[in-house]
Amino acid sequence: MLIVWGHRGSPNVQKVLWACEELGLHYVLKETGGAAGGTDTPEYLARNPNGRVPTLEDDGHAIWESHAILRYLAARDPHGRLTSDDLRVRATIDQWMDWQCAHLAPAVRALAVLVVKPRSTPPTAQEIEAARDGIVALLRLADRALGRRDYFAGQRFTIADIPLAISYNLWKIMEPACAQFPALDAWYARIGQRAAFSPMTGQRRV
Ligand SMILES: N[C@@H](CCC(=O)N[C@@H](CS)C(=O)NCC(=O)O)C(=O)O
């Protein structure tokens, strides 16, 4: 049995739920973290010593770090639907997943901390502009790299697209009027057609 420990408001949990939905997996979401709390209990820390969400449990075996979970789910799928047998394609998948984790997600978080999270001292216009510029530079790179491909690792949707779409969705929420990225917007619209999951709501599509 598959158990996802986490909550739907977490972008990192959304990645895992999305992959489960893409693969048509039956899973149970155990509300943990966020308002539900519970990430600091000995039971949870035994599964995930990092005390964060998500954690995936597959028949009692726990895995944490959202990208490790995505790779596990993709590798576990007998049809390999979200990954590739081709070494180079797989390296491209890894490259974009690592890039999202190391560069894009921290940049998006830096802006979110300024404009979304309540603060005792309001951010200055310069702080917001610097954070926005940081994201724009990264998205420009991604837009160019995506170019005419349908998805980040080629013509097929893979686990590379999941973290990138989750970050792009957060960017769109914060900057709805920004229309500088034609390839990314076309890709994001393509992703919006997928049946399994909506990054916009963090839910399975109905
Ligand atoms: N690198 C970790 C980051 C995990 C993380 O920071 N998760 C956040 C939610 S996105 C968390 O646990 N926050 C505390 C909470 O939601 O209670 C991953 O990708 O899984």
The ligand as an SDF file (V2000), in Angstrom:
LIG
                    3D

 20 19  0  0  0  0  0  0  0  0999 V2000
   13.7200   19.1960   -0.2960 N   0  0  0  0  0  0  0  0  0  0  0  0
   12.5320   18.7480    0.3820 C   0  0  0  0  0  0  0  0  0  0  0  0
   11.8050   19.9630    0.9340 C   0  0  0  0  0  0  0  0  0  0  0  0
   10.6630   19.5500    1.8310 C   0  0  0  0  0  0  0  0  0  0  0  0
    9.9910   20.7720    2.4350 C   0  0  0  0  0  0  0  0  0  0  0  0
   10.6350   21.8000    2.7220 O   0  0  0  0  0  0  0  0  0  0  0  0
    8.6960   20.6540    2.6340 N   0  0  0  0  0  0  0  0  0  0  0  0
    7.9500   21.7310    3.2230 C   0  0  0  0  0  0  0  0  0  0  0  0
    6.5950   21.8620    2.4890 C   0  0  0  0  0  0  0  0  0  0  0  0
    6.7950   22.3040    0.7840 S   0  0  0  0  0  0  0  0  0  0  0  0
    7.6320   21.4050    4.6650 C   0  0  0  0  0  0  0  0  0  0  0  0
    7.7340   20.2730    5.0970 O   0  0  0  0  0  0  0  0  0  0  0  0
    7.2270   22.4380    5.4020 N   0  0  0  0  0  0  0  0  0  0  0  0
    6.7240   22.2400    6.7230 C   0  0  0  0  0  0  0  0  0  0  0  0
    5.2670   21.8710    6.7090 C   0  0  0  0  0  0  0  0  0  0  0  0
    4.6020   21.9260    5.6350 O   0  0  0  0  0  0  0  0  0  0  0  0
    4.7580   21.5550    7.7970 O   0  0  0  0  0  0  0  0  0  0  0  0
   11.6500   17.9650   -0.6240 C   0  0  0  0  0  0  0  0  0  0  0  0
   11.7420   18.2580   -1.8250 O   0  0  0  0  0  0  0  0  0  0  0  0
   10.9080   17.0660   -0.2180 O   0  0  0  0  0  0  0  0  0  0  0  0
  1  2  1  0
  2  3  1  0
  2 18  1  0
  3  4  1  0
  4  5  1  0
  5  6  2  0
  5  7  1  0
  7  8  1  0
  8  9  1  0
  8 11  1  0
  9 10  1  0
 11 12  2  0
 11 13  1  0
 13 14  1  0
 14 15  1  0
 15 16  2  0
 15 17  1  0
 18 19  2  0
 18 20  1  0
M  END
$$$$
